[in-house]
Amino acid sequence: MLDELSLFIDKSHGVTLFVLGLLALYFIAMNWVFFYRYFSLKSWISKETKSLETLLMGSHTVNENSYLNHFIKTSSNINKEIFDLGNFAATKEATKGLSLLSVVASTSPFIGLFGTVVSILDTFSNIGQSSGTMSVIAAGVSDALIATAAGIFVAIFAYTFHQILKRKSYDVSGLVKMQSDAILARLG
């Protein structure tokens, strides 16, 4: 296995190796963002759910841990505009990291394809310099397609993670909005 990896590195074009390295960095960053944001959003949803349940049980204000608590405490006049500001801030905070996942999902297939094209060009250049048989061509194209496969692999996970976090962000925003609506209904 180690010999095969060493052979692949030796015969691969430098651009292809750079592309595979970049895609590996994409994959590491994407996973870090996903798991960090997933668990923080999960915790946040739990806090907002408890706060909403408290409001629905008859309380006149949100829990201490609720995101809206800061906006309520700092305002002398509780009104719709304060809650709109809180809702906007919560949505902005909840959607952090989604842009990175979106960029990774949309660019990684193209980065992989770029590595493939460069590697295929290198294969054809090497064939032109020697007597190229079909097995040489097949081996070169096979190695070149690894970059495309890596790009698609990274894109699939980035897109999936983006959708999961987008849904969690929507849940947080919805819970914050429901709490602000419940308080405004009691005040009005």
TIVEXVEX-926856 format. One record per residue: x, y, z of N, C-alpha, C in turn. Coordinates in steps of 0.02 Angstrom, whole numbers, padded with zeros to 5 digits, always signed. Layout:
BEGIN
XYZXYZXYZ/...
This chain:
BEGIN
+00042-00060+00000+00000+00000+00000+00044+00063+00000/+00094+00063+00044+00139+00120+00048+00180+00127-00016/+00198+00069-00045+00235+00070-00109+00192+00099-00165/+00128+00082-00166+00082+00108-00217+00073+00183-00210/+00068+00206-00149+00062+00278-00137+00125+00315-00158/+00182+00285-00142+00246+00315-00162+00252+00317-00238/+00232+00264-00272+00233+00261-00345+00186+00313-00375/+00126+00320-00345+00078+00371-00369+00107+00441-00362/+00138+00455-00306+00167+00521-00295+00224+00534-00344/+00264+00483-00357+00321+00491-00403+00299+00505-00474/+00246+00473-00497+00227+00481-00568+00173+00535-00579/+00145+00562-00525+00093+00613-00533+00124+00682-00547/+00086+00721-00582+00107+00790-00597+00102+00831-00533/+00145+00881-00526+00145+00924-00466+00080+00959-00455/+00047+00980-00508-00017+01014-00502-00070+00967-00474/-00068+00904-00496-00116+00855-00471-00106+00844-00396/-00044+00839-00375-00030+00830-00304-00051+00892-00264/-00040+00951-00292-00063+01013-00260-00139+01013-00252/-00173+00992-00306-00247+00990-00304-00271+00941-00251/-00240+00883-00248-00260+00834-00197-00246+00860-00126/-00190+00897-00118-00176+00927-00053-00227+00980-00035/-00245+01021-00084-00295+01073-00072-00362+01042-00054/-00381+00990-00089-00445+00956-00074-00442+00924-00004/-00385+00900+00016-00378+00872+00084-00387+00927+00136/-00358+00986+00123-00369+01043+00169-00442+01064+00171/-00473+01065+00112-00546+01080+00109-00584+01031+00153/-00568+00967+00147-00604+00915+00183-00595+00923+00258/-00534+00939+00280-00521+00948+00352-00559+01010+00377/-00554+01065+00341-00588+01127+00362-00664+01117+00364/-00689+01084+00313-00761+01073+00308-00787+01031+00366/-00750+00979+00384-00770+00936+00440-00767+00974+00506/-00715+01014+00514-00709+01053+00576-00768+01101+00583/-00783+01137+00529-00840+01184+00531-00905+01147+00545/-00915+01092+00511-00978+01055+00520-00987+01032+00592/-00937+00997+00619-00946+00968+00685-00950+01022+00739/-00910+01074+00733-00913+01130+00781-00982+01163+00779/-01005+01180+00719-01069+01215+00713-01127+01168+00730/-01122+01105+00712-01177+01059+00725-01190+01054+00800/-01137+01042+00839-01147+01034+00911-01165+01100+00945/-01139+01156+00921-01159+01220+00951-01232+01236+00935/-01253+01222+00874-01324+01234+00856-01370+01186+00893/-01348+01125+00902-01389+01077+00939-01400+01101+01011/-01347+01125+01042-01352+01152+01110-01397+01213+01112/-01389+01256+01063-01429+01318+01059-01503+01301+01050/-01518+01253+01008-01588+01232+00998-01618+01206+01063/-01579+01169+01101-01603+01143+01165-01620+01201+01213/-01577+01251+01216-01590+01309+01260-01652+01347+01239/-01658+01358+01174-01716+01397+01148-01781+01357+01155/-01777+01292+01149-01837+01250+01158-01861+01254+01230/-01815+01249+01277-01834+01254+01348-01863+01323+01363/-01835+01375+01334-01860+01442+01346-01931+01450+01317/-01941+01422+01257-02008+01426+01227-02059+01387+01268/-02039+01329+01293-02084+01289+01335-02103+01328+01398/-02055+01363+01427-02069+01404+01486-02119+01459+01470/-02110+01491+01412-02157+01543+01391-02227+01515+01381/-02231+01456+01350-02296+01426+01337-02330+01402+01401/-02292+01392+01454-02320+01372+01519-02347+01432+01557/-02337+01492+01532-02366+01550+01565-02316+01603+01587/-02252+01591+01578-02203+01640+01598-02210+01703+01554/-02190+01760+01580-02195+01823+01543-02129+01844+01511/-02077+01805+01522-02013+01822+01492-01975+01757+01475/-01923+01766+01436-01883+01709+01413-01836+01686+01469/-01808+01626+01462-01759+01601+01510-01696+01644+01508/-01656+01637+01559-01592+01673+01563-01545+01653+01506/-01549+01591+01483-01505+01565+01431-01529+01580+01360/-01588+01608+01353-01614+01622+01287-01576+01678+01252/-01570+01673+01187-01534+01724+01148-01568+01792+01154/-01634+01793+01160-01671+01856+01165-01663+01890+01232/-01639+01855+01282-01633+01883+01349-01590+01946+01349/-01535+01945+01312-01491+02004+01308-01528+02064+01279/-01567+02053+01227-01604+02108+01196-01658+02136+01241/-01688+02092+01281-01740+02114+01327-01709+02154+01385/-01652+02130+01411-01620+02164+01467-01591+02232+01449/-01567+02240+01389-01534+02303+01369-01582+02355+01343/-01645+02338+01337-01694+02385+01310-01742+02407+01365/-01752+02472+01368-01800+02498+01418-01871+02492+01391/-01879+02487+01326-01944+02482+01295-01946+02420+01251/-01981+02368+01273-01986+02307+01234-02039+02316+01180/-02016+02310+01118-02063+02319+01062-02043+02272+01004/-02081+02275+00952-02070+02232+00894-02001+02243+00862/-01979+02305+00860-01914+02320+00829-01856+02287+00866/-01860+02286+00933-01808+02253+00973-01806+02179+00957/-01865+02149+00953-01868+02077+00937-01847+02063+00866/-01863+02108+00820-01840+02099+00750-01763+02101+00748/-01734+02146+00786-01661+02150+00790-01633+02085+00819/-01664+02060+00871-01643+01997+00902-01650+01938+00854/-01704+01937+00817-01715+01883+00767-01662+01886+00712/-01647+01946+00688-01596+01954+00636-01528+01933+00662/-01511+01954+00723-01446+01936+00752-01441+01861+00762/-01495+01829+00784-01494+01757+00795-01485+01720+00728/-01519+01743+00676-01512+01712+00610-01440+01720+00585/-01412+01779+00594-01343+01790+00572-01295+01745+00609/-01303+01739+00673-01260+01696+00714-01269+01622+00696/-01331+01602+00685-01345+01531+00671-01318+01508+00603/-01312+01553+00556-01291+01534+00489-01216+01541+00477/-01178+01555+00530-01105+01559+00522-01079+01491+00499/-01033+01493+00452-01003+01432+00426-01036+01404+00364/-01097+01426+00351-01132+01400+00292-01099+01423+00227/-01072+01483+00227-01040+01509+00166-00980+01466+00148/-00940+01448+00198-00881+01407+00184-00902+01340+00154/-00952+01308+00184-00975+01244+00158-01003+01251+00088/-01037+01305+00074-01063+01317+00007-01007+01326-00044/-00956+01364-00025-00899+01374-00070-00863+01308-00083/-00852+01269-00031-00818+01205-00039-00859+01158-00084/-00925+01156-00073-00968+01113-00113-00968+01132-00186/-00965+01197-00200-00969+01219-00270-00902+01220-00306/-00847+01228-00269-00783+01234-00303-00742+01169-00306/-00752+01124-00258-00709+01065-00256-00714+01020-00318/-00773+01012-00349-00772+00972-00411-00731+01004-00467/-00732+01070-00470-00693+01105-00521-00618+01102-00507/-00600+01105-00443-00530+01098-00425-00505+01028-00443/-00546+00977-00428-00529+00909-00447-00524+00900-00522/-00570+00931-00558-00568+00927-00631-00506+00960-00659/-00486+01016-00629-00425+01050-00651-00365+01003-00643/-00360+00970-00586-00306+00922-00575-00307+00865-00626/-00366+00843-00643-00373+00790-00693-00350+00813-00761/-00370+00871-00781-00351+00897-00847-00276+00905-00852/-00245+00933-00801-00172+00942-00802-00137+00875-00805/-00162+00826-00767-00132+00760-00767-00141+00725-00834/-00197+00733-00866-00208+00703-00932-00163+00736-00984/-00156+00802-00979-00110+00837-01024-00039+00811-01015/-00019+00799-00953+00047+00773-00939+00054+00702-00968/+00001+00662-00962+00002+00594-00990+00011+00596-01065/-00026+00638-01099-00020+00643-01171+00048+00670-01192/+00076+00714-01153+00142+00740-01167+00194+00685-01162/+00188+00643-01111+00234+00587-01102+00225+00535-01157/+00165+00526-01182+00152+00478-01236+00186+00503-01300/+00183+00568-01311+00213+00596-01371+00289+00589-01371/+00319+00585-01312+00392+00580-01307+00416+00508-01312/+00371+00460-01302+00391+00390-01306+00339+00352-01346/+00351+00290-01357+00301+00250-01394+00247+00231-01344/+00191+00264-01349+00136+00253-01302+00090+00198-01325/+00080+00151-01281+00032+00098-01295-00032+00114-01257/-00081+00074-01270-00145+00084-01237-00140+00076-01162/-00098+00032-01138-00091+00023-01066-00060+00085-01033/-00015+00119-01067+00015+00181-01041-00039+00235-01036/-00079+00240-01089-00133+00290-01090-00183+00276-01035/-00204+00212-01029-00253+00194-00979-00228+00207-00908/-00165+00191-00896-00137+00203-00829-00134+00278-00814/-00114+00319-00863-00111+00391-00852-00178+00422-00840/-00228+00401-00879-00296+00429-00871-00326+00405-00805/-00312+00343-00787-00337+00316-00724-00310+00356-00664/-00246+00370-00666-00217+00410-00612-00244+00481-00613/-00256+00507-00672-00281+00576-00678-00351+00583-00648/-00391+00532-00655-00461+00536-00631-00467+00536-00555/-00413+00520-00521-00414+00521-00447-00430+00591-00422/-00405+00642-00455-00418+00711-00434-00492+00728-00440/-00523+00706-00495-00595+00719-00504-00635+00682-00451/-00617+00620-00438-00652+00581-00387-00645+00614-00319/-00586+00639-00303-00575+00673-00239-00617+00736-00234/-00621+00774-00289-00662+00835-00290-00735+00821-00279/-00760+00769-00312-00831+00751-00304-00844+00725-00233/-00797+00686-00207-00804+00660-00139-00811+00717-00088/-00767+00766-00093-00770+00823-00047-00835+00863-00057/-00855+00872-00119-00916+00910-00133-00978+00877-00105/-00982+00812-00108-01040+00776-00082-01048+00789-00007/-00993+00782+00030-00997+00794+00102-01010+00868+00118/-00979+00913+00081-00989+00984+00094-01062+01003+00082/-01092+00979+00029-01162+00994+00014-01208+00964+00067/-01195+00902+00086-01236+00870+00138-01231+00907+00204/-01170+00923+00224-01160+00960+00287-01193+01028+00284/-01190+01062+00227-01222+01127+00218-01297+01121+00230/-01328+01070+00201-01400+01062+00208-01420+01046+00280/-01380+01006+00314-01395+00989+00384-01391+01052+00428/-01337+01090+00420-01329+01151+00460-01381+01204+00442/-01399+01207+00379-01451+01254+00358-01517+01239+00393/-01533+01176+00399-01595+01157+00433-01591+01173+00508/-01534+01159+00539-01525+01175+00610-01530+01251+00621/-01501+01290+00576-01505+01363+00581-01577+01387+00574/-01614+01356+00530-01685+01373+00522-01723+01358+00586/-01707+01302+00617-01741+01284+00680-01727+01335+00735/-01664+01357+00741-01646+01408+00791-01684+01472+00777/-01683+01495+00715-01718+01557+00697-01792+01552+00712/-01821+01495+00697-01892+01485+00710-01908+01487+00784/-01867+01456+00825-01878+01457+00898-01872+01527+00927/-01822+01565+00904-01814+01634+00928-01874+01676+00906/-01897+01667+00845-01954+01705+00820-02018+01688+00859/-02028+01624+00873-02087+01604+00912-02087+01634+00981/-02028+01637+01012-02024+01668+01079-02040+01743+01076/-02013+01777+01027-02027+01849+01022-02101+01861+01007/-02131+01819+00965-02202+01826+00950-02245+01813+01012/-02225+01763+01052-02263+01747+01113-02261+01804+01163/-02202+01835+01170-02196+01892+01217-02235+01952+01192/-02230+01966+01127-02267+02023+01099-02342+02012+01104/-02365+01951+01097-02437+01936+01103-02460+01949+01174/-02419+01934+01223-02437+01946+01293-02437+02020+01310/-02390+02057+01279-02385+02129+01292-02442+02168+01259/-02463+02143+01201-02512+02180+01161-02581+02167+01180/
